[in-house]
Amino acid sequence: MLGSIMTLYPLASVKEADYMGLCEALWDWEICDQCKNNELCETTTCSWSRPKILQPFFDFYKNVAIWSMPGIPGSENHAVKNHQDLFGIIRFIRENPDIPRALLTEQYFAPPRYPHKPAAVEQQKAFNVAIQIMDMVDCSMEGQSSDEIESGSGPTFWSGDKTHHKFMEAAFPVNDHPRLREIRSKVKRQLNATQLKKVVGIEFEGTSDLKSHLKYDPDTRVLEIFHHMTFLREYLLATRDASPAFNGTRREPIPRQLALETHDSLRILFPLAHDSGKILQSLASRDGFDFDYPDYGRMEYRREDEKDISYRYWGTRLLALYDELQEPTPRGISQWVQARTKKRHFMILTIAGIIFAVLTLAIGIFQAWVSYQAWKHPVSTGAY
């Protein structure tokens, strides 16, 4: 029975050694032999001294791994037979960010690593899971059907002709926001969780998809928040002192600017010295938000030139939230009244326009008739 379950769900069992391998694959953690052998750690530089704060991310990984069924149930030629196979794919993508996806999969699943190449659907699903773990982005290959795609949502497509670097560029476009620079101090001062709840009635919902960060639905008044703060901090720590190149290519799967903006946007919404901090505590304890509270404001993950950043990735959504705070979208009875008031004003203006047009036409006809009569019956101006 256990064997059949492991065949259907090859990643269902996650051990401490697997979490160690995950951290090594993602962030190049250096873990001592004592920790790997479950012995007392005597190395001060061992990275495994801080795994407890990563438990929310480990829970996320476990949930993704457990439900990572093979693309073809019943097949024994799996692309991912164990956690190490998945970690290998993560490393391979990290080391080759400028190779198109189709060529990546072809190279990775070739002999001798895979004497018998898995089916194409198996290969693509394995890469999708790797991206979900390393980039925190729900991913699918172009042309691949997905039951998860719903109106306005669904996985981000990574097509076979695009590199991982280009995939991330397309998923997270950069925009300049001169207006945000002009009102930046107002945004930082006013755009906080307390005001959003009080003025707009916004509720906060955690998301593990980085692409959904700060996505706001005005109909439900739900604001999605990417809440894996410890993941972001570990990623920023891992890339803080790294050179821009890794094996001769770019090393950063997630742009540092994007990670910093995500981290700092949460500091705008939940400033520590503010009532919003209580909301943050509530979200962390009640809903399992991973904010590493109260230590999420620490600065050791930044480089010297990253003390103050602009918002090129999340500026559009921050401005939309700020505008919503200044002029909340009307709802309920007020929305009904306003909608009908607008319709009434539109009808009045339409009727007025029609009347004006009719009067203009009537005046034009009258003037034409007068001109005609003057032409037909000229007034005699003879002398007396």
Secondary structure, DSSP 8 states (H G I E B T S, - for coil): -HHHHHHH-TT----HHHHHHHHHHHH-----HHHHTT-----TT-GGG--GGGHHHHHHHHHHHHT---SSTT-S--S-SSHHHHHHHHHHHHH-TTSBHHHHHHHHTSTTT-SS---HHHHHHHHHHHHHHHT---EE-TT---TT--TT---EE--TTSBHHHHHHHHS-----HHHHHTHHHHHHH-SHHHIIIII--EEEEES-GGGTT-EETTTTEEEEE--HHHHHHHHHHHHS--SEETTEE--SS-HHHHHHHHHHHHHHS-SSSTHHHHHHHHHHHS-----TTGGG--TT--GGGSS---SSSHHHHHHHHHHHHS----HHHHHHHHHHHHHHHHHHHHHHHHHHHHHHHHHHHHHHHHHHHHHS-------
